[in-house]
Amino acid sequence: MARMHTGGHGRAKSRKPEVEIGRMPEDLQLTKEQLEEAIVGYAKQNMHQAQIGQMLKEKHGARYIKQIFGKRLGEILKEKGVKTDFPQDFLDLIKKAVVMRSHIGKNNKDTYSRTRLQRVESKIWRLTKYYKKAGVIPLDWKYEPGKAALLIKGR
């Protein structure tokens, strides 16, 4: 979703090194079962997937989850039954929109924030269509700012 409202194409990116899937790294002291327990424990502490990956990298030395398990972190969480209802990037955009709406309610002459809110909400609508097609969110779910504020407060 980067560079959606700018003229750049954004082709430059870093690439992960080639690794063999299913092969354990040499510097890793934990087994797969211990890593799975750590992943589930972090998820039960309400950590996001990115935070879980960072903790595994820093504390346990597990750099690439896919190299160890042969599947991504989200798939592991789904198998263990600790996956959230909505994707984290989607919730982050909704949270940003809720904060912007409350700011605009207090500062109604802030036209720059109003424009940014329109951009954020267009990203939300676009992601909503994508996640409905992918079957990640319910088909009857619709973004409404009032309900979005309640959704974010519940988290």
N, C-alpha and C positions, 0 to 999 in steps of 0.2 A: 504494500500500500504506500510505499515511499514515493515521493516525487509525483504525487498525483496532480497537484495543482501548480506545477512548475514546468518549464520547457525542457529540462534536462531528461536524458534517457536513463542514466544511472547504470551503466554497463559494468563499471569497475566494481570488483568485489574480491574478498579473500576466499580462498578455497581450502577445505580441510585436507590434510594429508591422506594419502592412500593407506588404508589399513585393512587387515584381513578380518572379516566378520567371524565372530565366534572364538577368536583367539584372545586370551587374557593378556593384558600388558604385564611386563616383567616387574614393574615397580609397585604393582597393586598387591596389598597384603590381605585383602578380604576375599571371601568366596562370593559366588553369584547369589547364594541364599542370604548372606549377610548384607549384600548390597540391596537386595530386594526389600529386606526388613528395614533398612535405612530409608529407602525411597518411600515406603508406606508410612513410616514414622514421621518423616518430614511432611508428607501430604496431610497427615492427620493433625499436624500443627498449623494447618491452613497456609502452607507455603505454596507459591505459584510454581509452575513447571520450571521457569527460568531460575528461580531461587533454588529449587531442588538441584538442578543441574550444576549451579554454582557451588553449592555446598558439597556435592559429590566430588567436584573437581578440587576444591580447596582442602577439605578435611580428609577425604578418602583416596584421593589420587586417581579417581576414575574420570579420565578426560572425555572419552567418547562412549556413551552408553550403547550406541548401536554396535560398536565393535565388540563389546562384552556380551550383550544379550541377543544381538541380531535383530532387534526391534527398537523402536523409538520409545522415549520416556512416556509419552502419552498413551501408547499401546500397553505399556506395563501397568500404568495407573488404571486403565480401563479394565484390564484383566483382574486386577486386585479389587476392583469395585470402589475406588476412591476418587474417580473422575468427577469433576464438577459438571453442572448442567449446561453452563455456557462457557465457550472458550475464553481464555484470559485476555487476549487482545480485544475481543468484543466488549468484555466488561470494562476494560481500561478506557476504551473510547466512550462508553456510556457514562462512566464516572467523570470523564473530562467534560462531557456535554452538560451533566448535572451541575458541576461546579461553575461552568460558564453561564448557565441559565441563572443561577443564584447571584452571580456577579452582575449580570445585566439587569436583574431585578432591582439591585441596589443602585447601579450606575447606568441609568437608561440612555444616557447620551454617548456611551462608549460604542461608537460605530465600528471600530476595529474589532472589538470582541464579538459584536453581532455578526460580522462577516466571518470571523473564525468559527463561530458556532454553526453557521450555515455549512461551512466546509466539513466540520466534524460530523454533523448530522448526515451529510450526504455520504460520508464514509460509512456511517452506521447503517444507512439504508442499503448501500451497496453490499456490505458484509451480510446483512440480513438476508438478502436474496441469495447470496452464495451459500450461506450456512443452511438455508431452507432446502436448496437443491441438493446439498451434500447430506442432508438428513441429520445435521448436528443439533439444530434447534427445531421445536415443533412448527408445523406448517401454519398453524393459526396464530403464532406469536407475531405481534406488531409493536414497533417502537412507538411509544407514547411518552413524552417527557415526564408526566406525573407518575406513571407506573415505573419509569426508569429510575426515578429517585427512590421509590420504595424498594426496587430490586437491589440497588446499590446499598441502601441502609441495611438490608437483610444480610449482607455479606460481612 
